[in-house]
Amino acid sequence: MRRALLAAVLATVLLSAAPAFAAKKGLAPGERIDLNRANAAELMRLPGVGEKRAQAIVAQRTKQPFRRPEDVLTVKGLGPAWFAKVKANVAVGAPAARAAPTTTARR
């Protein structure tokens, strides 16, 4: 009886997590993700980057845009071994432009 209950709970947990695993689309060979422009969902396509790390990358670049790909190592939880795996798939472009406040000129 306990095994059946445990199996049912485990199956429920796995089925509820399945959409998250299915949504993570892998990177094509040679595909690069811009650390300064990608949204959290795009960053999550990198190996080892889940929702929390993606949000941490976005938060870090908000404070200081990345100047070179290695700068992402300032994000907590991302280390040299991780970077060695993804360095071919990351790039750093100009920071995403922020919307300028609109003003109307009076004549």
C-alpha positions in Angstrom: 0.0 0.0 0.0 2.8 2.5 0.9 4.6 1.6 -2.4 1.5 2.4 -4.4 1.0 5.7 -2.6 4.7 6.6 -3.1 4.6 5.6 -6.8 1.4 7.8 -7.2 3.1 10.8 -5.6 6.2 10.4 -7.6 4.3 10.1 -10.8 2.4 13.2 -10.0 5.6 15.2 -9.3 7.2 14.0 -12.5 4.2 14.8 -14.6 3.9 18.3 -13.1 7.6 18.9 -13.9 7.4 17.6 -17.4 6.2 20.8 -19.1 9.2 22.7 -17.6 11.6 20.1 -19.0 9.9 20.0 -22.3 10.0 23.8 -22.6 13.7 24.0 -22.3 14.8 24.0 -25.9 18.4 23.2 -26.5 20.8 25.5 -28.4 21.6 24.8 -32.1 25.3 24.4 -32.9 26.9 27.8 -33.2 23.9 29.6 -31.7 24.8 32.4 -29.4 22.8 34.1 -26.7 23.5 37.7 -25.9 23.9 38.1 -22.2 23.0 41.8 -22.3 19.8 41.4 -24.4 18.4 38.0 -23.8 15.3 37.7 -21.5 15.2 35.1 -18.7 13.5 32.5 -20.9 16.2 32.7 -23.5 18.9 32.6 -20.8 17.4 29.4 -19.5 18.3 27.7 -22.7 21.9 27.7 -21.6 23.0 24.5 -19.9 22.9 24.8 -16.1 20.7 27.9 -16.1 17.4 27.7 -14.5 14.9 30.3 -13.6 16.8 31.7 -10.6 20.1 31.9 -12.3 18.5 33.5 -15.4 16.9 36.1 -13.1 20.2 36.7 -11.4 21.9 37.3 -14.8 19.2 39.8 -15.7 19.6 41.5 -12.3 23.4 41.8 -12.6 23.3 43.3 -16.0 20.8 45.8 -14.9 23.3 47.0 -12.3 26.3 46.8 -14.7 26.0 45.6 -18.3 28.5 42.8 -19.2 31.5 44.1 -21.2 32.8 40.7 -22.1 31.3 37.2 -21.7 33.6 36.3 -18.7 31.9 39.1 -16.7 28.9 36.7 -16.2 31.0 34.9 -13.7 30.2 37.7 -11.2 26.7 36.1 -10.9 26.4 33.9 -7.9 26.3 30.2 -8.8 28.1 30.5 -12.1 31.7 29.4 -12.0 34.6 28.7 -14.4 33.5 25.1 -15.1 30.1 26.2 -16.1 31.5 29.0 -18.3 33.9 26.6 -20.0 30.8 24.6 -21.1 28.8 27.6 -22.4 31.5 30.1 -23.7 30.9 29.1 -27.3 27.2 29.9 -26.9 27.3 33.3 -25.2 28.1 36.7 -26.6 28.0 40.2 -25.3 26.5 43.0 -27.4 25.5 46.5 -26.6 23.1 46.7 -23.7 19.4 46.7 -24.7 18.2 50.2 -25.2 15.9 51.6 -22.5 12.9 53.4 -23.6 13.4 57.1 -23.4 10.8 59.1 -21.7 8.5 60.8 -24.1 8.0 64.5 -23.9 6.0 66.8 -26.0 7.5 70.0 -27.2 5.4 73.1 -26.7 5.5 75.9 -29.2 
